[in-house]
Amino acid sequence: MKMGVHQHSLAQSWQNADQVYLYEPPGMDWSLEEAAKGSKVPTSCYNKVEDIVQQLKVIAQPQDHILVMSNGGFEGIHQRILDALAEDKG
């Protein structure tokens, strides 16, 4: 399957979210920022996973739901988010 096959309908997948953070890794042959232009939800694009983790650490509140959607390992973001959020409780 060609990468980006759903790029024109991607923004529809998160329309029930409050905020969306996108990771655009180096070497992508299409732009997530461009794909997000039609979003009605506030959307931010990052080229470093650590920047997303740190942003979530700053804004996440108790009882928030964080959904990570990925078609790959995403540099271990799941555990990195959990670890970052746990630091605040330490």
N, CA, C and O atoms as a GROMACS GRO file, in nm:
protein
  360
    1MET      N    1   0.084  -0.119   0.000
    1MET     CA    2   0.000   0.000   0.000
    1MET      C    3   0.089   0.124   0.000
    1MET      O    4   0.187   0.131   0.074
    2LYS      N    5   0.054   0.219  -0.081
    2LYS     CA    6   0.129   0.344  -0.088
    2LYS      C    7   0.106   0.426   0.040
    2LYS      O    8  -0.007   0.436   0.088
    3MET      N    9   0.213   0.484   0.092
    3MET     CA   10   0.201   0.571   0.209
    3MET      C   11   0.116   0.692   0.172
    3MET      O   12   0.129   0.746   0.062
    4GLY      N   13   0.031   0.734   0.263
    4GLY     CA   14  -0.049   0.854   0.241
    4GLY      C   15  -0.175   0.833   0.160
    4GLY      O   16  -0.238   0.929   0.115
    5VAL      N   17  -0.213   0.707   0.140
    5VAL     CA   18  -0.330   0.679   0.058
    5VAL      C   19  -0.457   0.745   0.116
    5VAL      O   20  -0.550   0.775   0.042
    6HIS      N   21  -0.459   0.767   0.247
    6HIS     CA   22  -0.576   0.828   0.311
    6HIS      C   23  -0.553   0.976   0.349
    6HIS      O   24  -0.630   1.033   0.426
    7GLN      N   25  -0.450   1.035   0.296
    7GLN     CA   26  -0.414   1.170   0.338
    7GLN      C   27  -0.526   1.272   0.318
    7GLN      O   28  -0.535   1.368   0.394
    8HIS      N   29  -0.609   1.254   0.217
    8HIS     CA   30  -0.713   1.352   0.189
    8HIS      C   31  -0.835   1.336   0.280
    8HIS      O   32  -0.918   1.426   0.289
    9SER      N   33  -0.847   1.222   0.346
    9SER     CA   34  -0.960   1.201   0.438
    9SER      C   35  -0.913   1.186   0.583
    9SER      O   36  -0.994   1.160   0.671
   10LEU      N   37  -0.784   1.203   0.606
   10LEU     CA   38  -0.728   1.182   0.740
   10LEU      C   39  -0.792   1.272   0.845
   10LEU      O   40  -0.823   1.226   0.955
   11ALA      N   41  -0.812   1.398   0.814
   11ALA     CA   42  -0.867   1.492   0.911
   11ALA      C   43  -1.005   1.450   0.962
   11ALA      O   44  -1.043   1.485   1.073
   12GLN      N   45  -1.079   1.376   0.883
   12GLN     CA   46  -1.210   1.328   0.927
   12GLN      C   47  -1.199   1.229   1.042
   12GLN      O   48  -1.294   1.214   1.119
   13SER      N   49  -1.085   1.161   1.054
   13SER     CA   50  -1.070   1.058   1.157
   13SER      C   51  -1.061   1.114   1.298
   13SER      O   52  -1.080   1.040   1.395
   14TRP      N   53  -1.032   1.241   1.312
   14TRP     CA   54  -1.016   1.297   1.447
   14TRP      C   55  -1.114   1.409   1.478
   14TRP      O   56  -1.089   1.488   1.569
   15GLN      N   57  -1.222   1.419   1.408
   15GLN     CA   58  -1.315   1.530   1.427
   15GLN      C   59  -1.388   1.531   1.561
   15GLN      O   60  -1.452   1.630   1.596
   16ASN      N   61  -1.380   1.422   1.636
   16ASN     CA   62  -1.441   1.420   1.770
   16ASN      C   63  -1.339   1.446   1.880
   16ASN      O   64  -1.373   1.441   1.998
   17ALA      N   65  -1.216   1.474   1.842
   17ALA     CA   66  -1.111   1.504   1.939
   17ALA      C   67  -1.117   1.650   1.981
   17ALA      O   68  -1.178   1.733   1.913
   18ASP      N   69  -1.055   1.681   2.094
   18ASP     CA   70  -1.045   1.820   2.140
   18ASP      C   71  -0.920   1.887   2.082
   18ASP      O   72  -0.920   2.007   2.054
   19GLN      N   73  -0.815   1.808   2.064
   19GLN     CA   74  -0.687   1.859   2.016
   19GLN      C   75  -0.614   1.744   1.949
   19GLN      O   76  -0.626   1.629   1.993
   20VAL      N   77  -0.539   1.772   1.843
   20VAL     CA   78  -0.466   1.668   1.771
   20VAL      C   79  -0.320   1.709   1.756
   20VAL      O   80  -0.290   1.823   1.720
   21TYR      N   81  -0.230   1.616   1.786
   21TYR     CA   82  -0.087   1.635   1.767
   21TYR      C   83  -0.039   1.532   1.667
   21TYR      O   84  -0.059   1.412   1.686
   22LEU      N   85   0.022   1.578   1.561
   22LEU     CA   86   0.067   1.489   1.454
   22LEU      C   87   0.219   1.483   1.451
   22LEU      O   88   0.287   1.584   1.470
   23TYR      N   89   0.271   1.365   1.426
   23TYR     CA   90   0.415   1.345   1.411
   23TYR      C   91   0.445   1.320   1.265
   23TYR      O   92   0.397   1.222   1.207
   24GLU      N   93   0.524   1.407   1.207
   24GLU     CA   94   0.566   1.390   1.068
   24GLU      C   95   0.715   1.354   1.068
   24GLU      O   96   0.800   1.442   1.082
   25PRO      N   97   0.746   1.226   1.052
   25PRO     CA   98   0.886   1.183   1.055
   25PRO      C   99   0.962   1.232   0.933
   25PRO      O  100   0.903   1.263   0.829
   26PRO      N  101   1.093   1.238   0.945
   26PRO     CA  102   1.175   1.278   0.830
   26PRO      C  103   1.152   1.183   0.712
   26PRO      O  104   1.134   1.063   0.730
   27GLY      N  105   1.154   1.239   0.594
   27GLY     CA  106   1.146   1.157   0.474
   27GLY      C  107   1.007   1.125   0.426
   27GLY      O  108   0.992   1.052   0.328
   28MET      N  109   0.903   1.178   0.491
   28MET     CA  110   0.768   1.153   0.440
   28MET      C  111   0.754   1.219   0.304
   28MET      O  112   0.806   1.328   0.282
   29ASP      N  113   0.683   1.153   0.214
   29ASP     CA  114   0.669   1.210   0.080
   29ASP      C  115   0.538   1.287   0.063
   29ASP      O  116   0.498   1.318  -0.049
   30TRP      N  117   0.471   1.316   0.173
   30TRP     CA  118   0.353   1.401   0.173
   30TRP      C  119   0.346   1.473   0.307
   30TRP      O  120   0.413   1.432   0.402
   31SER      N  121   0.269   1.578   0.315
   31SER     CA  122   0.269   1.666   0.432
   31SER      C  123   0.147   1.642   0.521
   31SER      O  124   0.033   1.654   0.476
   32LEU      N  125   0.172   1.609   0.646
   32LEU     CA  126   0.063   1.598   0.744
   32LEU      C  127   0.000   1.735   0.770
   32LEU      O  128  -0.121   1.746   0.788
   33GLU      N  129   0.082   1.837   0.771
   33GLU     CA  130   0.030   1.972   0.792
   33GLU      C  131  -0.069   2.009   0.682
   33GLU      O  132  -0.173   2.070   0.709
   34GLU      N  133  -0.037   1.972   0.561
   34GLU     CA  134  -0.127   1.996   0.448
   34GLU      C  135  -0.255   1.915   0.463
   34GLU      O  136  -0.364   1.966   0.437
   35ALA      N  137  -0.242   1.789   0.506
   35ALA     CA  138  -0.358   1.702   0.524
   35ALA      C  139  -0.449   1.753   0.636
   35ALA      O  140  -0.570   1.729   0.634
   36ALA      N  141  -0.392   1.824   0.732
   36ALA     CA  142  -0.469   1.873   0.847
   36ALA      C  143  -0.538   2.006   0.820
   36ALA      O  144  -0.616   2.052   0.904
   37LYS      N  145  -0.512   2.067   0.709
   37LYS     CA  146  -0.569   2.199   0.681
   37LYS      C  147  -0.721   2.202   0.686
   37LYS      O  148  -0.778   2.305   0.722
   38GLY      N  149  -0.787   2.094   0.652
   38GLY     CA  150  -0.932   2.091   0.654
   38GLY      C  151  -0.991   2.055   0.789
   38GLY      O  152  -1.113   2.040   0.802
   39SER      N  153  -0.907   2.042   0.889
   39SER     CA  154  -0.953   2.000   1.022
   39SER      C  155  -1.029   2.112   1.093
   39SER      O  156  -0.988   2.228   1.090
   40LYS      N  157  -1.139   2.076   1.156
   40LYS     CA  158  -1.214   2.170   1.239
   40LYS      C  159  -1.162   2.168   1.382
   40LYS      O  160  -1.200   2.250   1.465
   41VAL      N  161  -1.073   2.073   1.410
   41VAL     CA  162  -1.014   2.054   1.543
   41VAL      C  163  -0.875   2.118   1.543
   41VAL      O  164  -0.802   2.103   1.445
   42PRO      N  165  -0.837   2.189   1.650
   42PRO     CA  166  -0.700   2.242   1.656
   42PRO      C  167  -0.597   2.130   1.638
   42PRO      O  168  -0.602   2.029   1.708
   43THR      N  169  -0.506   2.150   1.546
   43THR     CA  170  -0.410   2.048   1.508
   43THR      C  171  -0.270   2.108   1.502
   43THR      O  172  -0.251   2.216   1.446
   44SER      N  173  -0.173   2.037   1.560
   44SER     CA  174  -0.034   2.081   1.557
   44SER      C  175   0.051   1.968   1.501
   44SER      O  176   0.030   1.852   1.533
   45CYS      N  177   0.148   2.004   1.417
   45CYS     CA  178   0.240   1.906   1.358
   45CYS      C  179   0.378   1.921   1.423
   45CYS      O  180   0.426   2.032   1.446
   46TYR      N  181   0.439   1.807   1.450
   46TYR     CA  182   0.572   1.805   1.510
   46TYR      C  183   0.661   1.711   1.430
   46TYR      O  184   0.614   1.614   1.371
   47ASN      N  185   0.792   1.741   1.429
   47ASN     CA  186   0.885   1.650   1.363
   47ASN      C  187   0.973   1.576   1.463
   47ASN      O  188   1.068   1.508   1.425
   48LYS      N  189   0.940   1.590   1.593
   48LYS     CA  190   1.010   1.516   1.698
   48LYS      C  191   0.906   1.459   1.795
   48LYS      O  192   0.821   1.532   1.846
   49VAL      N  193   0.914   1.329   1.819
   49VAL     CA  194   0.821   1.264   1.913
   49VAL      C  195   0.835   1.326   2.051
   49VAL      O  196   0.735   1.346   2.120
   50GLU      N  197   0.957   1.358   2.092
   50GLU     CA  198   0.978   1.415   2.226
   50GLU      C  199   0.902   1.545   2.244
   50GLU      O  200   0.856   1.574   2.355
   51ASP      N  201   0.887   1.623   2.139
   51ASP     CA  202   0.811   1.748   2.149
   51ASP      C  203   0.663   1.721   2.178
   51ASP      O  204   0.600   1.796   2.253
   52ILE      N  205   0.609   1.616   2.120
   52ILE     CA  206   0.470   1.578   2.148
   52ILE      C  207   0.457   1.533   2.292
   52ILE      O  208   0.365   1.574   2.363
   53VAL      N  209   0.550   1.449   2.337
   53VAL     CA  210   0.548   1.399   2.475
   53VAL      C  211   0.552   1.516   2.573
   53VAL      O  212   0.474   1.519   2.669
   54GLN      N  213   0.642   1.612   2.550
   54GLN     CA  214   0.654   1.725   2.641
   54GLN      C  215   0.529   1.813   2.638
   54GLN      O  216   0.487   1.865   2.742
   55GLN      N  217   0.470   1.831   2.523
   55GLN     CA  218   0.347   1.911   2.513
   55GLN      C  219   0.233   1.843   2.590
   55GLN      O  220   0.158   1.910   2.662
   56LEU      N  221   0.221   1.712   2.576
   56LEU     CA  222   0.117   1.640   2.650
   56LEU      C  223   0.142   1.648   2.800
   56LEU      O  224   0.047   1.659   2.878
   57LYS      N  225   0.267   1.642   2.839
   57LYS     CA  226   0.300   1.653   2.982
   57LYS      C  227   0.252   1.786   3.039
   57LYS      O  228   0.206   1.793   3.153
   58VAL      N  229   0.262   1.891   2.959
   58VAL     CA  230   0.222   2.025   3.003
   58VAL      C  231   0.071   2.040   3.009
   58VAL      O  232   0.018   2.100   3.104
   59ILE      N  233   0.000   1.987   2.910
   59ILE     CA  234  -0.144   2.017   2.902
   59ILE      C  235  -0.236   1.910   2.959
   59ILE      O  236  -0.350   1.940   2.993
   60ALA      N  237  -0.189   1.786   2.970
   60ALA     CA  238  -0.277   1.676   3.014
   60ALA      C  239  -0.324   1.699   3.157
   60ALA      O  240  -0.247   1.738   3.246
   61GLN      N  241  -0.451   1.673   3.176
   61GLN     CA  242  -0.514   1.686   3.307
   61GLN      C  243  -0.566   1.550   3.353
   61GLN      O  244  -0.593   1.463   3.270
   62PRO      N  245  -0.580   1.530   3.484
   62PRO     CA  246  -0.639   1.404   3.530
   62PRO      C  247  -0.773   1.380   3.460
   62PRO      O  248  -0.849   1.473   3.438
   63GLN      N  249  -0.799   1.258   3.427
   63GLN     CA  250  -0.920   1.214   3.361
   63GLN      C  251  -0.922   1.241   3.210
   63GLN      O  252  -1.020   1.206   3.143
   64ASP      N  253  -0.817   1.304   3.155
   64ASP     CA  254  -0.809   1.320   3.010
   64ASP      C  255  -0.788   1.183   2.945
   64ASP      O  256  -0.732   1.092   3.007
   65HIS      N  257  -0.832   1.170   2.824
   65HIS     CA  258  -0.809   1.050   2.744
   65HIS      C  259  -0.714   1.088   2.632
   65HIS      O  260  -0.738   1.182   2.557
   66ILE      N  261  -0.606   1.013   2.622
   66ILE     CA  262  -0.507   1.037   2.516
   66ILE      C  263  -0.508   0.916   2.426
   66ILE      O  264  -0.481   0.804   2.470
   67LEU      N  265  -0.537   0.937   2.301
   67LEU     CA  266  -0.540   0.829   2.202
   67LEU      C  267  -0.421   0.846   2.110
   67LEU      O  268  -0.400   0.952   2.052
   68VAL      N  269  -0.343   0.739   2.096
   68VAL     CA  270  -0.229   0.740   2.005
   68VAL      C  271  -0.263   0.647   1.889
   68VAL      O  272  -0.288   0.528   1.908
   69MET      N  273  -0.262   0.704   1.770
   69MET     CA  274  -0.288   0.624   1.650
   69MET      C  275  -0.158   0.622   1.568
   69MET      O  276  -0.099   0.726   1.541
   70SER      N  277  -0.116   0.502   1.531
   70SER     CA  278   0.009   0.490   1.458
   70SER      C  279   0.009   0.364   1.374
   70SER      O  280  -0.059   0.266   1.407
   71ASN      N  281   0.083   0.367   1.267
   71ASN     CA  282   0.101   0.246   1.188
   71ASN      C  283   0.242   0.191   1.205
   71ASN      O  284   0.292   0.115   1.122
   72GLY      N  285   0.307   0.231   1.315
   72GLY     CA  286   0.442   0.185   1.343
   72GLY      C  287   0.475   0.200   1.490
   72GLY      O  288   0.386   0.225   1.571
   73GLY      N  289   0.599   0.185   1.525
   73GLY     CA  290   0.644   0.190   1.664
   73GLY      C  291   0.637   0.328   1.725
   73GLY      O  292   0.625   0.341   1.847
   74PHE      N  293   0.645   0.432   1.641
   74PHE     CA  294   0.629   0.570   1.688
   74PHE      C  295   0.729   0.604   1.797
   74PHE      O  296   0.698   0.682   1.888
   75GLU      N  297   0.848   0.547   1.787
   75GLU     CA  298   0.959   0.573   1.880
   75GLU      C  299   0.921   0.550   2.026
   75GLU      O  300   0.968   0.622   2.114
   76GLY      N  301   0.836   0.452   2.052
   76GLY     CA  302   0.798   0.418   2.189
   76GLY      C  303   0.715   0.525   2.256
   76GLY      O  304   0.720   0.539   2.379
   77ILE      N  305   0.639   0.600   2.180
   77ILE     CA  306   0.566   0.714   2.237
   77ILE      C  307   0.468   0.674   2.348
   77ILE      O  308   0.446   0.750   2.442
   78HIS      N  309   0.410   0.556   2.337
   78HIS     CA  310   0.312   0.514   2.439
   78HIS      C  311   0.376   0.516   2.578
   78HIS      O  312   0.322   0.577   2.670
   79GLN      N  313   0.488   0.448   2.592
   79GLN     CA  314   0.555   0.442   2.722
   79GLN      C  315   0.615   0.576   2.760
   79GLN      O  316   0.616   0.613   2.877
   80ARG      N  317   0.663   0.648   2.663
   80ARG     CA  318   0.722   0.779   2.690
   80ARG      C  319   0.617   0.875   2.747
   80ARG      O  320   0.648   0.954   2.837
   81ILE      N  321   0.496   0.870   2.696
   81ILE     CA  322   0.388   0.954   2.750
   81ILE      C  323   0.357   0.911   2.893
   81ILE      O  324   0.346   0.995   2.982
   82LEU      N  325   0.342   0.781   2.914
   82LEU     CA  326   0.313   0.732   3.049
   82LEU      C  327   0.421   0.773   3.147
   82LEU      O  328   0.391   0.817   3.258
   83ASP      N  329   0.546   0.758   3.107
   83ASP     CA  330   0.657   0.796   3.194
   83ASP      C  331   0.656   0.946   3.226
   83ASP      O  332   0.676   0.986   3.341
   84ALA      N  333   0.633   1.028   3.124
   84ALA     CA  334   0.630   1.174   3.143
   84ALA      C  335   0.517   1.216   3.235
   84ALA      O  336   0.536   1.303   3.320
   85LEU      N  337   0.401   1.155   3.220
   85LEU     CA  338   0.288   1.190   3.306
   85LEU      C  339   0.310   1.142   3.449
   85LEU      O  340   0.267   1.207   3.544
   86ALA      N  341   0.377   1.028   3.464
   86ALA     CA  342   0.405   0.976   3.598
   86ALA      C  343   0.505   1.064   3.672
   86ALA      O  344   0.501   1.070   3.795
   87GLU      N  345   0.595   1.131   3.601
   87GLU     CA  346   0.692   1.220   3.663
   87GLU      C  347   0.624   1.328   3.745
   87GLU      O  348   0.673   1.366   3.851
   88ASP      N  349   0.513   1.378   3.697
   88ASP     CA  350   0.442   1.484   3.769
   88ASP      C  351   0.381   1.435   3.898
   88ASP      O  352   0.356   1.514   3.989
   89LYS      N  353   0.356   1.305   3.908
   89LYS     CA  354   0.296   1.250   4.030
   89LYS      C  355   0.402   1.216   4.133
   89LYS      O  356   0.372   1.199   4.251
   90GLY      N  357   0.529   1.205   4.087
   90GLY     CA  358   0.640   1.162   4.169
   90GLY      C  359   0.665   1.251   4.283
   90GLY      O  360   0.756   1.227   4.361
   0.00000   0.00000   0.00000
